[in-house]
Amino acid sequence: MPVFEKDAGAPTVTDETALPVGGIEAKQTPKDVLTGSDKRVKQSGGDNGAENPRTVAMVNQDLEEVMTRTMTLEDWHNKWRRGKTKFHMSKVHPSLQKFYDRLLQGKGRARVFVPMCGKTLDLKWLSDQGHAVVGNEVVEMACRQFFEEHDLQYTSERIEGVDGTVFKATDIDLQLFNCDFYKLTSDVIGSFDCIWDRGAMAAANPEDRDKYTEVVVSLLKPTGAYLLDLFELENTVFAGPPHGITDARVDELFASKCNIEVLMRADRLGDWQRSWGLDAFWEVVRLLTPKQT
Ligand SMILES: C[S@@+](CC[C@H](N)C(=O)[O-])C[C@H]1O[C@@H](n2cnc3c(N)ncnc32)[C@H](O)[C@@H]1O
């Protein structure tokens, strides 16, 4: 039975819990979160430059008005450059610690993958538990900040077969693959006993979810386990990331390949999420294990 939490011990607002997956992929209907604060803006009306009274429907996490939910790699680079990384938590993620044993499934030393990892403290914590840890992050600055902030010496080399660099800690078994997640294959990065996914699938563009699923499942060993932290929210006025995702969509993406167990559904609505115009925000943690064929 999944654990149900009503904001119990939830990382409070400011941070950090938020980062999700895209649920509501249908049409976006503007609510009046913007009109309430008189944030309606007029957009230039195209080639003739005429004013078009089109209402900006959504904001992003930084409360900038946006016309699209799609984040390019350049957008992520810009976020890091501008220090707009409020998604970064100053502690290990509570859901990783809470469901660590379920993720490990009795394994002692595991090879653990953290996709789209930023500079999360979870990487170091997993390494401290004795595992071989591999992260992936497209922004080089994030990778370098991780090593510097943990005072870890590292080397770097080109990744074979993919455009990017692998940063390797010299004193512990921890590597960061600085490249586009969607280019990864098990030939490039190997396969994993465990995958911890927070703010990765949840941050991926909704239109990329099929591709995301294909890559992440291809990196999981047949005996592996995948701890997936997602969100349920209405991306009507809030563009994301995180992007909400429904049970039905998760099933559609994974059920043919994996067994899916919902471990926790927790109310994480806080002031930060309210500021995005949301009135509901749920963290849903699932454990996925490959179906034996
Ligand atoms: C919402 S942040 C979450 C970071 C981290 N998982 C955490 O919990 O702090 C998403 C991260 O994914 C990275 N990212 C986005 N698209 C990516 C891609 N295609 N390949 C690799 N990293 C990507 C971003 O640069 C960003 O650091």
The ligand as an SDF file (V2000), in Angstrom:
LIG
                    3D

 27 29  0  0  0  0  0  0  0  0999 V2000
   15.0540   20.2680  -12.6410 C   0  0  0  0  0  0  0  0  0  0  0  0
   16.7580   20.0750  -12.7210 S   0  0  0  0  0  0  0  0  0  0  0  0
   16.9990   18.7420  -11.5680 C   0  0  0  0  0  0  0  0  0  0  0  0
   18.4070   18.4610  -11.2380 C   0  0  0  0  0  0  0  0  0  0  0  0
   18.5950   17.3100  -10.2550 C   0  0  0  0  0  0  0  0  0  0  0  0
   17.9560   16.1040  -10.6850 N   0  0  0  0  0  0  0  0  0  0  0  0
   18.1310   17.6980   -8.8730 C   0  0  0  0  0  0  0  0  0  0  0  0
   17.2590   17.0040   -8.3520 O   0  0  0  0  0  0  0  0  0  0  0  0
   18.6370   18.6700   -8.3210 O   0  0  0  0  0  0  0  0  0  0  0  0
   16.9080   19.2760  -14.2950 C   0  0  0  0  0  0  0  0  0  0  0  0
   18.3420   19.1360  -14.7290 C   0  0  0  0  0  0  0  0  0  0  0  0
   18.3690   18.4240  -15.9620 O   0  0  0  0  0  0  0  0  0  0  0  0
   19.3600   18.9970  -16.7900 C   0  0  0  0  0  0  0  0  0  0  0  0
   18.9710   18.6280  -18.1700 N   0  0  0  0  0  0  0  0  0  0  0  0
   17.9270   19.1090  -18.8590 C   0  0  0  0  0  0  0  0  0  0  0  0
   17.8510   18.5130  -20.0630 N   0  0  0  0  0  0  0  0  0  0  0  0
   18.8730   17.6310  -20.1130 C   0  0  0  0  0  0  0  0  0  0  0  0
   19.3180   16.6960  -21.0930 C   0  0  0  0  0  0  0  0  0  0  0  0
   18.6880   16.5540  -22.2640 N   0  0  0  0  0  0  0  0  0  0  0  0
   20.3990   15.9290  -20.8120 N   0  0  0  0  0  0  0  0  0  0  0  0
   21.0450   16.0480  -19.6240 C   0  0  0  0  0  0  0  0  0  0  0  0
   20.6760   16.9170  -18.6580 N   0  0  0  0  0  0  0  0  0  0  0  0
   19.5970   17.6840  -18.8990 C   0  0  0  0  0  0  0  0  0  0  0  0
   19.2960   20.4740  -16.4720 C   0  0  0  0  0  0  0  0  0  0  0  0
   20.4700   21.1680  -16.8070 O   0  0  0  0  0  0  0  0  0  0  0  0
   19.0360   20.4580  -14.9780 C   0  0  0  0  0  0  0  0  0  0  0  0
   20.2320   20.5050  -14.2340 O   0  0  0  0  0  0  0  0  0  0  0  0
  1  2  1  0
  2  3  1  0
  2 10  1  0
  3  4  1  0
  4  5  1  0
  5  6  1  0
  5  7  1  0
  7  8  2  0
  7  9  1  0
 10 11  1  0
 11 12  1  0
 11 26  1  0
 12 13  1  0
 13 14  1  0
 13 24  1  0
 14 15  1  0
 14 23  1  0
 15 16  2  0
 16 17  1  0
 17 18  1  0
 17 23  2  0
 18 19  1  0
 18 20  2  0
 20 21  1  0
 21 22  2  0
 22 23  1  0
 24 25  1  0
 24 26  1  0
 26 27  1  0
M  CHG  2   2   1   9  -1
M  END
$$$$
